[in-house]
Amino acid sequence: MTQQPRSTASTPATDGATGTPPAASSRPAPHPPLADPRPPAEHRVWPRTFHDRLTAPLPGLRALARFAREGAVRPGREGLADIPRLPCAPGPLPRVDADTVAVTWAGHASWVVSIGGLTVLTDPVWSRRILGTPARITPVGVPWSALPRVDAVVISHNHYDHLDAPTLRRLPRDTPVLVPAGLGRWFHRRRFTHVTELDWWEATELRPRDGFDGASGKGGGGRRAGVRFDFVPAHHWSKRSLADTCRTLWGGWVLTAPDGRRVYFAGDTGYGHWFTRIGRRYPGIDLALLPVGAYDPRWWLSDVHCDPEEAVRAAQDVGARRMAPMHWGTFVLSAEPVLEPLTRTRAAWQAAGLPREDLWDLPVGASRVLE
């Protein structure tokens, strides 16, 4: 999506109260302590606007005039020539149980995450086309018919490449949906009945609907602990129509399994100070799903989209043990060559001296299990 000149302005964090994620005693203590989980689907009242959460000003007339004069929104013919080389290797979803943490990349920012006995979809977009862009250049990595029952959906923000109404219409209306503050009305209008809205640094907890027992889900230990979902800040914005700029919040999600393993889904974000703060508050992130595409021209997009080098730096800032690139190779949203996000991410990872096996640069449709 489009944006704005870089700014160093920061937004004050809203610190939580007390509480720690389940089974996290082996990790460093979060700083500050985490907030206790909020009740799912509670009714809340939000401010009319979230403009105060922006970390850079929205583009003004001068920036819009420059973009109209020189901005390139699509790569040229040479930049599109590598579409047949984009990695796409759909395969079956991994076999999982209640102790498995696994991810499958469906494309763009859509992941199938297995964690704590739950199947979670992130920003699900199964449509061939979204508003304002050409059709997707790689197929959806996971057929909708191949999905198990979806236990939860997390949404990062309301841009069309992350909040896709045709995909969400495929879900049962009692599917738990976790969304940024102010976005609940959009789901309630579509008759979703289990919608949880959260502010930055707030959390809720979900348990498998079948009620796994014990540590392994095989009985003998009482009801299984839930998966914790924390909504965290991002350097981005929100807009879905001409009259709703920043009327809903934006952010990412930290998913913590009952045994303390953590997956960070960054949503859509530029690079900035929030990554270090997320790393301090959620130490020991095992896997960071980070956006690496839609970054050119840089003067226009740097505040809201990481480039590959910034994404690798962000993975280090949050203290992630592994990184999986996303937000590339699916929709043509900006001017960089279609294969460049992957090649630059690999080069930046190597330049940082990080272990090659910890870069999970998956083809569309591929899966990895967190051992």
Secondary structure, 3 states (H helix, E strand, C coil): CCCCCCCCCCCCCCCCCCCCCCCCCCCCCCCCCCCCCECCCCCCCCCCCCHHHCCCCCCCHHHHHHHHHHCCCCCCHHHHCCHHHCCECCCCCCCCCCCCCEEEEEECCEEEEEECCEEEEECCCCCCCCCCCCCCCCCCCCCHHHCCCCCEEECCCCCCCCCCHHHHCCCCCCCCEEEECCCHHHHHHCCCCCEEEECCCEEEEECCCCCCECCCCCCCCCECCCEEEEEECCCCCCCCCCCCCCCCCCCEEEEECCCCCEEEECCCCCCCCHHHHHHHHCCCCCEEEEECCCCCCHHHHCCCCCCHHHHHHHHHHCCCCCEEEECCCCCCCCCCCCCHHHHHHHHHHHHCCCCHHHECCCCECCEEECC
